[in-house]
Amino acid sequence: MLPVQHNVHNTAKEHVVAVFKDSWSNQEGSNRVSKLFADQFGHEPEQVWAAPGRVNIIGEHTDYNEGLCLPIALNHRTFAAVSFRNDDVVRVVSRLDSVHVWEGKLSDIGPNSPDSWASYAVGPAWALGVTHGFDAAIDSCVPTGAGLSSSAAIECAVGAAFVPTETQAERKELASACVTSENIVSGAATGGLDQSASMLCTEGNALYLDCQSWETRSIPFDMSRFDLSLLVIDTRATHSLNDGQYEKRRRSCEEAAQLLGVNSLREATLEDLDKLDGVLLQRARHVVTEIQRVRDVVALLEDQRPHEIGSLLNASHASLRDDYEVSCAELDVAVESATAAGALGARMTGGGFGGSAIALVPNAAFDAVTQAVETAFADHGFTPPHFLRTIAAQGAERVEA
């Protein structure tokens, strides 16, 4: 478990305290969720699974364009305690929803149903064709609404209780089922990045994910070897994938691909983009250039040159801000203040319209960068940000109940 850190700084305007969000050990997470399960359902769970949130190093809004992505699993995880029933009743409870129990039957789960947080917990059972009821309790240290894939972490933690996960192929099948669940049951038109990261990432590595062939491979991402840290800045600006903007971007990409006569923008080149104009040109240009940035970052990481990826992170943010138009004032301020204070590069991460940014920071500049971001947020009158100092962690795994 990473300790909570409070870096205290004085500015001309106010006393600023850096809030670093804690992660839980497997034991702490299991104890928490097992107690919640026993308190609500009157007996101990049969099994407990942990699945991480994710942060994407590069490759944003490329997954549903059959492109390339490079996520890592966070050391912040969602824990699900699960027991099976002999009937068709489903009961789920979560500390994320003020310990409210959702109860229904398997037949109540389907497209856009249930219309609540519970869809993320029960949807995988529908997607996997589960035929028996179950009880599940959920607790998490993955920040919600931060663009760090807290929803996929729920899906994967619960879904892993239903099917084997011993092989890479089995894990890929579960990730695919969780994507189906989020698309159809929860009604969010996401691609496969989040669930793949939660299921397939390994400690000390980023996950190279080809969303056309679904090829994966591990890319070294142990920044401590290079005296670097990956700082996640949760802007605490509202983030949602259900407001229609995400779906609009996806439809624009599909329309651009159709006009270019390709199956997806993965197959388009910069030269092809001369056939487009206006908004469709902007959206397609981001996707095509972002896919190339993933290739460039991977090459640098495999050549053990992580200090050189900063400019690619900066270029990714500019593209997301200007061409894809999914940034916001808080994200822009986080990126600009971090790089001005010594970060090698920074970018928004996740779906956008709020959520989080990442910054690659030399350890010697770490305090200066966090102070600069805090001060900039205070100067703009924004809600104070939260920080995560994260590592490339392990994907979903069963833990002791």
Backbone torsions as a table, in degrees:
resi	resn	phi	psi	omega
1	MET	NA	131.6	174.5
2	LEU	-79.7	133.9	-178.6
3	PRO	-70.8	151.9	171.3
4	VAL	-68.7	131.5	179.4
5	GLN	-118.0	141.5	176.6
6	HIS	-127.1	103.8	175.8
7	ASN	-91.6	118.7	-174.8
8	VAL	-100.9	129.4	179.8
9	HIS	-133.4	149.3	173.7
10	ASN	-106.0	130.7	173.3
11	THR	-117.4	171.7	179.8
12	ALA	-65.0	-23.4	-173.6
13	LYS	-96.1	-39.8	-173.0
14	GLU	-162.8	169.9	176.5
15	HIS	-87.0	117.7	-172.9
16	VAL	-110.2	133.1	178.8
17	VAL	-120.9	123.9	178.3
18	ALA	-77.6	124.2	179.7
19	VAL	-102.2	112.9	176.0
20	PHE	-99.4	122.3	-176.4
21	LYS	-78.0	131.0	-174.7
22	ASP	-73.9	150.5	166.5
23	SER	-108.7	161.9	-179.3
24	TRP	-109.1	145.8	168.6
25	SER	-69.7	163.3	176.1
26	ASN	-58.2	-38.5	-178.5
27	GLN	-65.8	-45.3	180.0
28	GLU	-64.1	-45.0	179.6
29	GLY	-62.1	-42.4	178.7
30	SER	-63.8	-42.7	179.0
31	ASN	-61.8	-43.4	-178.7
32	ARG	-61.3	-51.3	-173.3
33	VAL	-74.4	-31.2	177.2
34	SER	-67.2	-37.7	177.0
35	LYS	-66.2	-42.6	177.5
36	LEU	-60.1	-43.3	179.2
37	PHE	-60.6	-50.2	-177.6
38	ALA	-63.7	-39.5	179.3
39	ASP	-63.2	-37.4	-175.4
40	GLN	-86.1	-36.9	-170.7
41	PHE	-112.5	-4.7	170.8
42	GLY	80.0	10.6	176.0
43	HIS	-155.8	169.0	-177.7
44	GLU	-79.2	149.9	177.2
45	PRO	-72.4	156.9	176.7
46	GLU	-78.9	-32.6	-178.7
47	GLN	-154.9	158.0	176.8
48	VAL	-130.8	132.7	177.4
49	TRP	-121.1	148.3	174.6
50	ALA	-121.1	134.3	176.3
51	ALA	-135.1	135.5	-173.6
52	PRO	-85.9	157.3	161.1
53	GLY	-72.7	178.9	-179.5
54	ARG	-139.4	158.3	168.2
55	VAL	-130.6	137.6	-176.1
56	ASN	-94.9	121.3	-179.8
57	ILE	-70.1	-43.9	178.8
58	ILE	-161.7	155.1	-179.7
59	GLY	101.9	59.6	-175.2
60	GLU	-97.8	134.5	-179.2
61	HIS	60.8	29.7	176.0
62	THR	-105.0	-19.6	-172.7
63	ASP	-63.2	-43.5	-179.2
64	TYR	-80.8	1.9	172.0
65	ASN	-106.3	19.2	-179.6
66	GLU	58.4	32.9	-176.0
67	GLY	-95.2	-153.4	-177.2
68	LEU	-116.5	146.1	179.1
69	CYS	-138.5	161.6	179.1
70	LEU	-142.8	74.8	178.9
71	PRO	-89.5	164.1	164.5
72	ILE	-123.5	155.5	171.5
73	ALA	-82.7	137.2	175.0
74	LEU	-75.9	157.4	169.7
75	ASN	-81.3	1.9	172.5
76	HIS	-91.6	129.3	-167.9
77	ARG	-134.2	158.4	170.7
78	THR	-103.7	137.1	-179.8
79	PHE	-114.1	134.0	179.3
80	ALA	-126.5	122.7	173.6
81	ALA	-100.5	128.7	-170.4
82	VAL	-135.1	140.4	168.4
83	SER	-136.3	148.3	-178.2
84	PHE	-93.6	155.7	-178.0
85	ARG	-118.6	166.3	178.8
86	ASN	-96.3	3.7	179.5
87	ASP	-123.4	-163.4	-178.4
88	ASP	-105.5	17.6	-179.2
89	VAL	-82.7	140.5	176.4
90	VAL	-123.6	128.5	176.4
91	ARG	-130.2	128.8	177.2
92	VAL	-133.5	143.5	179.6
93	VAL	-137.1	147.7	-178.4
94	SER	-146.6	139.6	172.3
95	ARG	-68.0	-16.5	178.9
96	LEU	-72.8	-13.3	-178.6
97	ASP	-124.9	41.5	177.7
98	SER	53.9	37.3	176.0
99	VAL	54.8	42.2	174.7
100	HIS	-91.6	130.1	-179.7
101	VAL	-89.4	124.9	169.5
102	TRP	-93.6	128.5	179.4
103	GLU	-129.3	135.1	177.8
104	GLY	-163.1	-164.4	176.6
105	LYS	-118.4	163.3	178.2
106	LEU	-55.1	-34.5	-179.4
107	SER	-69.7	-14.3	177.6
108	ASP	-82.1	-8.8	-176.5
109	ILE	-97.1	127.5	-179.3
110	GLY	-178.6	-162.8	-179.0
111	PRO	-53.6	121.5	178.2
112	ASN	58.5	27.1	179.8
113	SER	-146.6	127.5	5.2
114	PRO	-77.1	152.9	-178.6
115	ASP	-92.0	65.2	-178.8
116	SER	-163.4	-178.8	177.4
117	TRP	-54.0	-29.3	-175.1
118	ALA	-62.1	-20.1	179.9
119	SER	-59.0	-33.2	-179.7
120	TYR	-70.4	-30.3	-178.8
121	ALA	-84.1	-36.0	-174.8
122	VAL	-100.9	-18.9	-178.7
123	GLY	-57.1	-41.4	179.5
124	PRO	-58.9	-32.6	177.6
125	ALA	-62.1	-40.8	177.0
126	TRP	-64.8	-45.9	-177.7
127	ALA	-65.4	-30.2	-179.2
128	LEU	-90.2	-5.3	-179.8
129	GLY	72.3	32.1	179.2
130	VAL	-63.3	135.6	-174.4
131	THR	-112.9	5.2	178.4
132	HIS	-126.4	149.7	179.8
133	GLY	-71.8	172.0	-179.6
134	PHE	-160.7	158.4	170.2
135	ASP	-112.4	140.5	179.6
136	ALA	-144.2	140.2	173.4
137	ALA	-120.9	143.6	-173.0
138	ILE	-132.0	134.1	171.3
139	ASP	-142.1	154.9	-169.9
140	SER	-156.5	147.5	169.0
141	CYS	-111.6	10.6	172.4
142	VAL	-76.4	121.4	179.6
143	PRO	-57.9	133.1	178.7
144	THR	-89.4	149.5	179.5
145	GLY	69.8	14.6	-174.9
146	ALA	-105.7	4.1	-178.4
147	GLY	71.3	26.1	-177.7
148	LEU	-110.8	20.1	172.7
149	SER	66.9	41.8	175.9
150	SER	-63.4	-31.2	180.0
151	SER	-68.0	-45.4	178.8
152	ALA	-64.7	-32.9	177.7
153	ALA	-63.4	-39.3	175.4
154	ILE	-63.3	-49.1	-177.7
155	GLU	-57.2	-46.4	-175.9
156	CYS	-72.8	-36.3	179.5
157	ALA	-65.3	-42.1	178.1
158	VAL	-75.6	-45.5	-176.5
159	GLY	-60.9	-32.1	-178.7
160	ALA	-64.4	-20.4	178.5
161	ALA	-72.6	-15.8	-172.4
162	PHE	-97.7	-21.8	-171.4
163	VAL	-138.2	160.1	176.2
164	PRO	-64.9	146.5	178.1
165	THR	-134.3	28.0	-175.0
166	GLU	-74.0	-35.3	-175.4
167	THR	-107.9	162.9	176.5
168	GLN	-62.6	-38.0	179.8
169	ALA	-63.7	-41.3	178.3
170	GLU	-65.0	-38.6	178.5
171	ARG	-67.0	-38.4	177.1
172	LYS	-65.2	-38.5	178.4
173	GLU	-64.4	-41.1	178.2
174	LEU	-66.3	-42.5	177.5
175	ALA	-57.7	-42.6	179.3
176	SER	-63.3	-41.3	178.3
177	ALA	-63.8	-37.5	179.4
178	CYS	-69.4	-32.3	173.3
179	VAL	-63.5	-46.1	177.7
180	THR	-58.0	-42.4	178.7
181	SER	-60.3	-46.7	-177.5
182	GLU	-67.8	-38.3	179.6
183	ASN	-66.2	-44.8	-168.9
184	ILE	-99.3	-47.3	-177.9
185	VAL	-77.8	-47.0	-178.9
186	SER	-87.2	-15.0	175.0
187	GLY	73.6	25.6	177.6
188	ALA	-111.0	123.1	-171.7
189	ALA	-84.0	57.0	-179.3
190	THR	-82.5	162.7	173.9
191	GLY	-91.7	-153.5	-174.4
192	GLY	-100.8	4.0	-174.9
193	LEU	-61.0	-52.8	-169.5
194	ASP	-62.4	-49.4	-176.8
195	GLN	-69.2	-36.6	177.5
196	SER	-63.4	-42.4	178.6
197	ALA	-62.6	-43.5	-177.4
198	SER	-64.9	-33.2	-176.7
199	MET	-92.3	-31.7	-164.6
200	LEU	-111.7	-12.6	-178.3
201	CYS	-66.8	152.9	176.8
202	THR	-126.7	155.5	-175.8
203	GLU	-61.4	133.4	176.9
204	GLY	82.6	4.2	-175.9
205	ASN	-135.2	148.3	164.1
206	ALA	-87.9	162.0	-178.5
207	LEU	-107.9	111.7	171.0
208	TYR	-76.2	118.7	-174.4
209	LEU	-124.1	116.5	175.3
210	ASP	-95.9	109.1	-173.6
211	CYS	-84.3	9.1	170.8
212	GLN	-99.5	-50.6	179.7
213	SER	-94.4	-15.1	-173.4
214	TRP	62.9	23.4	169.4
215	GLU	-67.0	142.0	175.1
216	THR	-133.9	152.1	169.1
217	ARG	-156.3	157.3	-177.5
218	SER	-86.7	136.1	178.9
219	ILE	-118.6	125.8	-176.5
220	PRO	-54.9	130.3	178.6
221	PHE	-148.1	56.0	173.8
222	ASP	-102.2	89.7	-173.5
223	MET	-68.9	-21.2	-179.6
224	SER	-63.0	-25.5	178.7
225	ARG	-66.4	-20.7	-175.3
226	PHE	-114.1	16.0	179.0
227	ASP	60.2	38.2	179.1
228	LEU	-122.2	157.9	173.1
229	SER	-131.8	147.1	172.1
230	LEU	-99.1	115.5	-179.7
231	LEU	-100.2	125.5	173.5
232	VAL	-101.2	127.1	-178.9
233	ILE	-110.2	105.6	175.6
234	ASP	-83.1	106.6	-175.5
235	THR	-69.7	-18.0	-177.1
236	ARG	63.2	17.0	169.0
237	ALA	-81.2	138.4	-173.9
238	THR	-53.6	131.7	-179.9
239	HIS	-127.1	128.6	178.8
240	SER	-149.2	141.6	174.4
241	LEU	-99.5	6.0	-174.8
242	ASN	-108.2	15.6	-178.1
243	ASP	-99.0	5.8	174.7
244	GLY	93.5	-19.0	-177.1
245	GLN	-68.3	-40.1	178.4
246	TYR	-60.6	-45.9	-179.1
247	GLU	-64.4	-36.1	177.6
248	LYS	-62.6	-41.0	178.6
249	ARG	-63.9	-41.1	-179.6
250	ARG	-63.7	-43.3	-180.0
251	ARG	-66.0	-36.5	177.8
252	SER	-62.4	-40.5	179.0
253	CYS	-65.4	-41.3	178.7
254	GLU	-64.4	-39.4	178.8
255	GLU	-66.8	-41.0	178.4
256	ALA	-63.1	-43.1	179.1
257	ALA	-61.8	-40.4	179.6
258	GLN	-63.6	-43.5	179.2
259	LEU	-64.6	-31.4	179.9
260	LEU	-84.4	-8.3	178.9
261	GLY	73.8	30.7	178.5
262	VAL	-121.1	159.1	-178.7
263	ASN	-69.9	-32.9	178.6
264	SER	-157.3	165.6	179.5
265	LEU	-67.5	-11.8	172.9
266	ARG	-58.1	-31.1	-175.6
267	GLU	-89.6	-3.7	-177.6
268	ALA	-86.4	153.5	175.4
269	THR	-116.5	168.0	176.8
270	LEU	-60.7	-35.6	178.5
271	GLU	-64.5	-36.9	178.4
272	ASP	-59.7	-30.2	-173.4
273	LEU	-67.4	-13.0	175.6
274	ASP	-61.7	-18.4	-179.4
275	LYS	-82.7	-5.7	-177.7
276	LEU	-111.4	163.8	172.1
277	ASP	-150.6	173.5	175.9
278	GLY	62.2	-144.6	-175.6
279	VAL	-61.8	-40.2	-179.0
280	LEU	-62.7	-36.5	175.8
281	LEU	-62.9	-45.8	-179.6
282	GLN	-59.4	-49.4	-176.5
283	ARG	-62.8	-46.0	-178.1
284	ALA	-66.4	-37.7	-179.6
285	ARG	-62.5	-40.8	177.0
286	HIS	-59.4	-49.1	-175.0
287	VAL	-62.0	-46.6	-177.1
288	VAL	-64.2	-43.7	-179.6
289	THR	-73.3	-32.2	179.5
290	GLU	-67.6	-39.0	177.6
291	ILE	-60.7	-40.9	178.0
292	GLN	-67.5	-35.6	177.9
293	ARG	-63.4	-35.4	175.9
294	VAL	-60.6	-46.9	179.6
295	ARG	-58.1	-42.5	-177.4
296	ASP	-67.1	-41.6	178.5
297	VAL	-65.0	-44.2	178.9
298	VAL	-58.4	-44.1	-179.9
299	ALA	-60.8	-41.9	179.6
300	LEU	-67.3	-41.2	179.6
301	LEU	-66.6	-41.6	179.5
302	GLU	-68.6	-23.3	177.0
303	ASP	-91.7	9.7	178.9
304	GLN	56.8	46.2	178.5
305	ARG	-126.9	53.4	-176.3
306	PRO	-64.9	-24.8	179.0
307	HIS	-60.8	-18.2	-174.7
308	GLU	-95.8	1.7	-177.7
309	ILE	-85.4	-7.1	-174.2
310	GLY	-57.9	-42.2	-178.1
311	SER	-65.4	-29.9	177.9
312	LEU	-73.1	-35.3	174.2
313	LEU	-63.2	-44.7	179.1
314	ASN	-61.5	-42.7	179.9
315	ALA	-65.3	-36.0	177.2
316	SER	-62.2	-44.3	-179.7
317	HIS	-64.2	-43.3	179.2
318	ALA	-59.6	-39.2	179.6
319	SER	-67.8	-42.1	178.0
320	LEU	-66.7	-34.9	-179.9
321	ARG	-73.7	-45.0	-169.2
322	ASP	-96.2	-42.3	-177.5
323	ASP	-91.1	-43.4	-177.6
324	TYR	-90.9	-20.2	174.9
325	GLU	54.1	54.0	177.8
326	VAL	-122.4	10.0	177.5
327	SER	-87.8	-174.9	176.1
328	CYS	-154.7	173.7	-174.7
329	ALA	-58.9	-43.5	-178.4
330	GLU	-62.7	-42.7	179.1
331	LEU	-64.8	-43.3	179.7
332	ASP	-62.3	-42.2	179.5
333	VAL	-65.7	-40.9	178.3
334	ALA	-59.4	-46.7	-178.2
335	VAL	-66.2	-47.8	-176.5
336	GLU	-65.2	-42.3	-178.1
337	SER	-71.6	-34.9	179.1
338	ALA	-66.2	-46.1	-178.6
339	THR	-69.4	-36.3	178.5
340	ALA	-64.1	-28.2	-176.7
341	ALA	-92.7	0.6	174.9
342	GLY	125.8	-3.5	174.5
343	ALA	-63.2	141.5	-179.9
344	LEU	-70.8	-26.0	177.9
345	GLY	-175.4	159.2	-178.9
346	ALA	-155.9	155.6	179.2
347	ARG	-161.5	156.2	167.8
348	MET	-67.7	154.6	178.9
349	THR	-137.1	150.2	-178.1
350	GLY	91.6	-166.2	-174.1
351	GLY	-67.2	-27.9	178.7
352	GLY	98.8	-165.7	-176.7
353	PHE	59.8	28.7	-172.6
354	GLY	130.5	-165.1	178.0
355	GLY	87.9	-137.5	-167.3
356	SER	-122.3	160.4	169.5
357	ALA	-121.9	159.9	173.4
358	ILE	-121.1	154.1	176.0
359	ALA	-140.5	134.3	174.7
360	LEU	-93.6	116.8	-165.6
361	VAL	-127.1	128.0	168.8
362	PRO	-59.8	139.1	-176.5
363	ASN	-57.3	-33.5	-179.2
364	ALA	-66.0	-22.6	-178.2
365	ALA	-102.8	4.7	-170.4
366	PHE	-60.7	-49.7	-178.8
367	ASP	-63.8	-39.2	179.8
368	ALA	-63.6	-38.3	-179.7
369	VAL	-67.8	-47.0	179.6
370	THR	-62.4	-40.1	178.6
371	GLN	-62.5	-42.8	-178.5
372	ALA	-63.7	-40.5	179.0
373	VAL	-66.6	-45.0	178.1
374	GLU	-57.6	-47.3	-177.4
375	THR	-64.7	-41.8	179.5
376	ALA	-63.2	-39.9	178.1
377	PHE	-65.2	-41.5	177.9
378	ALA	-63.2	-41.9	-179.7
379	ASP	-62.8	-32.4	180.0
380	HIS	-89.3	-1.9	-179.6
381	GLY	73.2	22.1	179.1
382	PHE	-82.2	158.8	170.1
383	THR	-58.0	135.2	-179.2
384	PRO	-57.1	137.3	-178.9
385	PRO	-76.8	163.2	168.5
386	HIS	-111.4	155.2	-177.1
387	PHE	-124.3	148.0	170.3
388	LEU	-127.7	125.6	172.6
389	ARG	-100.0	102.5	-165.3
390	THR	-113.3	164.9	174.3
391	ILE	-123.6	167.3	173.6
392	ALA	-78.3	111.7	-169.9
393	ALA	-106.8	179.9	-178.7
394	GLN	-80.7	147.8	175.1
395	GLY	-74.1	-168.1	-173.1
396	ALA	-56.6	142.9	178.1
397	GLU	-155.9	154.3	175.6
398	ARG	-80.5	139.9	179.3
399	VAL	-124.4	164.4	-178.6
400	GLU	-67.4	132.2	177.5
401	ALA	-78.7	NA	NA
